[in-house]
Amino acid sequence: MTYPDTELFINGRWIAGSGGRAVDVLDPATGNVIGRVSVAEQDQLEAAAVAAGAAFGVWCDTSVLERSNVLRRAAAALREQAAETARILTLEQGKPLAEARAEIATSADILDWFAEEARRTYGRVVPARDPYVRQTVLKEPVGPVAAFTPWNFPVSQAARKVGAALAAGCSMVLKPAEETPASTAVLVRVLQEAGLPAGVLNLVYGVPAEISSFLIAHPAIRKVSFTGSVPVGKQLASLAGLHMKPATMELGGHAPVLVFADSDIAATAALMTRSKFRNAGQVCVSPTRFLVEEKAMKAFCEAFVAETARIAVGPGQDEGNEMGPLISSRRLEAIEALVADARDNGARIETGGKRLGNAGNFYAPTVLSGVHRGMRIMNEEPFGPVALMIPFREMDEALDEANRLPFGLASYAFTQSARTKAAIERRLEAGMLTINHLGLALPETPFGGVKDSGHGSEGGTEAIEAYLTTKFVTERHAPAA
């Protein structure tokens, strides 16, 4: 298929950058240039912010039923275009087609979820102390939003922010990743064609630091939403704070997996291998530190390594491949450096640990044992296809390690003990915990972290709350004459 070049979308029109600049889009499986994405100049960022500000008045006054209908029509159109969009996504991002198709399906489900939530932004009546006073609590859209989304899930991450904002009645300027522009543009296009008024949703690309500093400070913007790395998230949250603008931050993690000896070791190893190497480990909730009860470590590690060694790695366009390339040469070099540091400090490479081929950004699915806290990979989010095996004797030891880092996004546990489950639920410091299965990131469930992994939620009923403000109205009625 032909990969499409991507333009900006401002005030209802698809346009090129006013300065004529564009950025190359690379196929991570080959390193070849496959297309171009337009770069927004400052005058276009201004136009996008002004358009969002003007359109907000129109959209927030649009009935919730019509907002819901727009989202539903867009979801249906996205499903109709799923096959083509998945191929675009795989070309620019690298993930296998099966994963790309799953992301598109999930994105449509997210839009449907928020279509329903649009109709349930309830306020409440507070009983008054005075019989002639009525006290009401109203939920109102916060205003135009600046949203920043990453390259690892370019459609679904955008759908989470756009769906919640539009459902609440907010307008938006969306700045996705330049590495994966065309698939996000499909999402914007189906919303446009579903009847979204001009200016409600605007799409810009360019220099990330320039765009974020301009939009967050712009007086038309009332809220910031960001998904990405912890360091960048802290910078943007600080900038939003300077302007007293609320911010939702979904940042990185270093997810622990607690595996107890009473769990089904073979089944757990098979399940977590698939989870670990999904999207080549480039997932914020990717399981990374496998804390395994000592008496089960040998069996679990052997089963996990065997499953890992069977993973077919290659271009995502080839249906038989189960893991594609990393997004960029920079990410590949980062993984190589982390694994080299671990190896030099005594870690054992159970499988993988090397680049694959001379073209593209392929890295072998890797399992390390003999790791310790002095290694960089035990402290920095690898965001790649590397699993760490760490034995423990007592539950307290496992929980201490699980809670040691400043991250607190996703966590996993496998045990048949009700007492152990209860202790983990109470003591594990994470925004999300899944026990004995993979149950994260559904549209109807909360999605977010604690500590350095951010604040706010991008799923469940909580997601739309982040785009609403609370207004209290109290009114006294004169008693009847």
FISETI-23833 format. One record per residue (C-alpha): x, y, z. Coordinates in steps of 0.05 Angstrom, whole numbers, padded with zeros to 5 digits, always signed. Last residue first. Layout:
XYZ;...
REM end
This chain:
-00945+00708+00995;-00905+00647+00973;-00837+00643+01004;-00781+00679+00965;-00735+00631+00930;-00662+00628+00950;-00612+00603+00900;-00547+00564+00910;-00505+00543+00850;-00441+00502+00856;-00400+00494+00793;-00355+00433+00784;-00308+00430+00726;-00305+00375+00674;-00250+00348+00629;-00217+00306+00684;-00286+00278+00701;-00288+00246+00632;-00234+00197+00651;-00261+00178+00719;-00320+00141+00689;-00272+00090+00662;-00207+00106+00628;-00155+00161+00622;-00145+00173+00696;-00111+00229+00735;-00040+00232+00762;+00029+00213+00738;+00076+00154+00740;+00121+00193+00787;+00077+00174+00847;+00011+00144+00824;-00015+00117+00759;-00071+00118+00708;-00124+00078+00672;-00193+00069+00704;-00237+00015+00673;-00292+00022+00620;-00246+00030+00560;-00205-00032+00579;-00133-00015+00595;-00116-00071+00644;-00145-00141+00655;-00089-00190+00643;-00101-00250+00689;-00083-00278+00758;-00086-00210+00793;-00085-00142+00756;-00064-00081+00795;-00070-00009+00771;-00051+00058+00802;+00007+00027+00838;+00036+00023+00908;+00025-00050+00929;+00005-00054+01003;-00070-00065+01006;-00082-00104+00942;-00019-00144+00956;-00040-00162+01026;-00110-00183+01003;-00081-00226+00947;-00033-00260+00995;-00089-00276+01044;-00133-00303+00989;-00077-00349+00966;-00081-00374+00894;-00024-00329+00870;-00004-00288+00809;+00008-00213+00815;+00015-00156+00765;+00029-00082+00771;+00015-00020+00728;+00031+00053+00742;+00070+00068+00805;+00140+00094+00791;+00186+00123+00844;+00221+00056+00852;+00223+00014+00914;+00150-00008+00915;+00159-00074+00878;+00225-00086+00914;+00195-00077+00983;+00134-00117+00961;+00177-00176+00941;+00217-00175+01006;+00153-00170+01047;+00126-00231+01009;+00184-00274+01033;+00237-00312+00994;+00248-00271+00931;+00279-00285+00863;+00289-00231+00809;+00283-00244+00734;+00285-00182+00689;+00249-00180+00622;+00275-00139+00563;+00237-00123+00499;+00236-00047+00504;+00213+00011+00546;+00273+00001+00592;+00244+00043+00650;+00305+00062+00690;+00321+00034+00759;+00334-00040+00750;+00359-00027+00679;+00412+00020+00707;+00444-00036+00748;+00461-00026+00821;+00395-00054+00843;+00413-00125+00823;+00404-00172+00764;+00425-00245+00764;+00375-00260+00709;+00363-00226+00643;+00312-00245+00590;+00314-00214+00520;+00268-00213+00460;+00318-00199+00404;+00325-00128+00379;+00303-00104+00310;+00310-00031+00290;+00314-00037+00215;+00369-00066+00172;+00432-00101+00197;+00400-00163+00227;+00378-00175+00299;+00408-00135+00355;+00430-00173+00416;+00412-00194+00486;+00368-00253+00467;+00363-00310+00517;+00385-00324+00589;+00432-00264+00589;+00465-00266+00657;+00474-00201+00696;+00542-00187+00728;+00554-00113+00723;+00580-00115+00652;+00517-00152+00631;+00471-00101+00663;+00509-00043+00631;+00507-00078+00563;+00432-00091+00570;+00419-00017+00585;+00464+00007+00528;+00433-00039+00477;+00364-00017+00498;+00382+00056+00489;+00414+00042+00422;+00350+00010+00397;+00309+00068+00422;+00354+00117+00384;+00351+00073+00321;+00276+00083+00322;+00208+00051+00337;+00233-00017+00359;+00222-00071+00309;+00165-00122+00304;+00143-00179+00348;+00096-00237+00332;+00113-00247+00259;+00070-00294+00217;+00028-00239+00185;+00086-00204+00152;+00070-00129+00156;+00101-00125+00225;+00170-00137+00198;+00207-00191+00237;+00212-00229+00303;+00179-00297+00313;+00176-00311+00388;+00199-00382+00404;+00258-00360+00447;+00211-00322+00493;+00168-00383+00508;+00229-00424+00526;+00257-00367+00568;+00191-00360+00606;+00186-00435+00619;+00258-00439+00644;+00250-00377+00686;+00185-00403+00718;+00213-00472+00734;+00278-00445+00763;+00244-00389+00802;+00189-00430+00836;+00225-00443+00901;+00251-00372+00902;+00184-00337+00894;+00188-00297+00831;+00193-00221+00824;+00190-00209+00749;+00211-00137+00740;+00188-00114+00670;+00114-00122+00657;+00094-00072+00603;+00045-00020+00629;+00077+00038+00591;+00084-00005+00529;+00144-00008+00483;+00159-00080+00502;+00167-00100+00429;+00094-00080+00417;+00074-00140+00460;+00138-00172+00486;+00120-00171+00560;+00047-00189+00552;+00059-00250+00509;+00113-00274+00557;+00066-00259+00615;+00013-00308+00591;+00062-00365+00576;+00099-00357+00642;+00033-00354+00681;+00008-00417+00647;+00072-00455+00663;+00075-00431+00735;+00003-00442+00755;+00006-00403+00820;+00024-00432+00889;+00098-00413+00880;+00082-00339+00879;+00095-00293+00819;+00096-00218+00834;+00103-00178+00769;+00131-00108+00778;+00118-00053+00726;+00172-00002+00713;+00128+00056+00694;+00122+00117+00650;+00073+00175+00649;-00001+00188+00644;-00008+00261+00665;-00074+00298+00668;-00063+00372+00678;-00103+00429+00708;-00082+00498+00686;-00056+00548+00738;-00010+00581+00687;+00054+00563+00724;+00023+00496+00739;+00016+00479+00666;+00091+00493+00657;+00107+00448+00716;+00062+00393+00689;+00097+00400+00622;+00166+00392+00652;+00145+00334+00697;+00114+00299+00637;+00178+00307+00597;+00219+00273+00652;+00167+00219+00665;+00159+00198+00593;+00095+00201+00553;+00021+00215+00556;+00000+00287+00565;-00065+00325+00578;-00067+00400+00590;-00127+00444+00607;-00154+00514+00596;-00122+00534+00530;-00146+00601+00501;-00094+00640+00542;-00036+00604+00507;+00017+00582+00557;+00005+00508+00547;+00000+00517+00472;+00066+00555+00461;+00110+00514+00508;+00081+00449+00482;+00089+00467+00408;+00161+00491+00415;+00182+00431+00456;+00150+00382+00407;+00179+00412+00343;+00125+00400+00290;+00056+00369+00285;-00014+00398+00294;-00085+00370+00294;-00146+00411+00312;-00212+00386+00341;-00270+00433+00356;-00248+00482+00302;-00298+00462+00249;-00359+00425+00277;-00354+00349+00286;-00401+00317+00236;-00378+00244+00231;-00333+00264+00173;-00290+00306+00219;-00289+00251+00271;-00268+00201+00217;-00213+00249+00195;-00184+00259+00265;-00178+00184+00276;-00146+00176+00207;-00096+00231+00225;-00074+00189+00284;-00055+00134+00235;-00017+00183+00191;+00027+00216+00244;+00069+00160+00273;+00140+00186+00284;+00116+00258+00290;+00081+00241+00355;+00012+00270+00368;-00005+00344+00382;-00080+00352+00391;-00113+00421+00398;-00179+00408+00432;-00251+00430+00444;-00288+00409+00506;-00361+00386+00512;-00350+00329+00561;-00357+00276+00506;-00308+00314+00463;-00256+00315+00518;-00264+00242+00536;-00262+00217+00464;-00203+00262+00445;-00160+00240+00504;-00174+00165+00501;-00176+00165+00424;-00107+00197+00421;-00079+00140+00463;-00116+00090+00420;-00091+00116+00354;-00017+00130+00365;-00004+00071+00412;+00072+00072+00417;+00080+00140+00384;+00058+00185+00441;+00002+00235+00453;+00000+00309+00472;-00066+00344+00487;-00079+00419+00493;-00151+00427+00516;-00203+00481+00504;-00253+00489+00561;-00266+00456+00629;-00333+00427+00607;-00388+00438+00659;-00415+00394+00715;-00468+00428+00758;-00480+00422+00832;-00547+00448+00857;-00571+00480+00921;-00643+00504+00926;-00660+00550+00984;-00731+00564+01010;-00732+00504+01057;-00667+00529+01090;-00618+00476+01110;-00610+00454+01037;-00609+00384+01007;-00554+00381+00955;-00580+00369+00884;-00533+00333+00837;-00494+00338+00772;-00493+00284+00719;-00446+00278+00661;-00482+00215+00639;-00500+00227+00565;-00428+00241+00545;-00409+00176+00581;-00446+00136+00528;-00408+00167+00470;-00346+00160+00514;-00352+00085+00513;-00366+00084+00438;-00303+00125+00425;-00263+00077+00469;-00292+00017+00432;-00269+00047+00366;-00199+00056+00395;-00199-00016+00419;-00215-00041+00349;-00159+00002+00320;-00110-00024+00372;-00129-00096+00359;-00117-00086+00284;-00048-00058+00299;-00033-00117+00345;-00052-00167+00291;-00013-00126+00240;+00051-00133+00280;+00079-00069+00311;+00126-00027+00268;+00102+00043+00282;+00099+00075+00212;+00083+00015+00169;+00043-00020+00223;-00003+00039+00234;-00015+00048+00160;-00032-00026+00154;-00079-00021+00214;-00113+00039+00182;-00127+00000+00119;-00157-00060+00156;-00196-00017+00207;-00230+00029+00157;-00301+00003+00172;-00284+00000+00246;-00262+00073+00245;-00326+00092+00210;-00368+00059+00264;-00329+00094+00319;-00336+00161+00284;-00411+00153+00279;-00414+00136+00353;-00372+00197+00372;-00417+00243+00331;-00479+00212+00361;-00455+00223+00432;-00441+00296+00419;-00510+00301+00388;-00543+00270+00449;-00502+00315+00495;-00533+00375+00462;-00485+00425+00431;-00475+00484+00477;-00405+00460+00496;-00391+00450+00422;-00408+00520+00399;-00374+00558+00454;-00313+00513+00447;-00309+00529+00373;-00280+00598+00386;-00227+00575+00434;-00208+00515+00391;-00202+00561+00331;-00158+00609+00371;-00113+00553+00392;-00107+00525+00321;-00095+00594+00291;-00040+00609+00342;-00008+00542+00327;-00013+00560+00254;+00022+00627+00264;+00076+00592+00304;+00093+00545+00246;+00064+00475+00241;+00108+00422+00210;+00077+00377+00156;+00089+00302+00159;+00127+00264+00105;+00127+00194+00077;+00160+00125+00073;+00233+00142+00087;+00271+00077+00096;+00298+00052+00163;+00276-00017+00144;+00230-00044+00199;+00224+00024+00232;+00192+00053+00169;+00212+00126+00173;+00170+00189+00170;+00209+00249+00145;+00192+00318+00173;+00161+00375+00134;+00173+00450+00127;+00135+00494+00077;+00133+00551+00126;+00056+00553+00127;+00055+00479+00142;+00007+00442+00096;-00068+00446+00105;-00127+00401+00121;-00186+00447+00139;-00237+00445+00196;-00207+00499+00239;-00137+00470+00233;-00118+00400+00209;-00044+00394+00193;-00021+00350+00136;+00002+00278+00134;+00034+00242+00075;+00000+00177+00059;+00035+00109+00057;+00020+00073-00008;+00000+00000+00000;
REM end
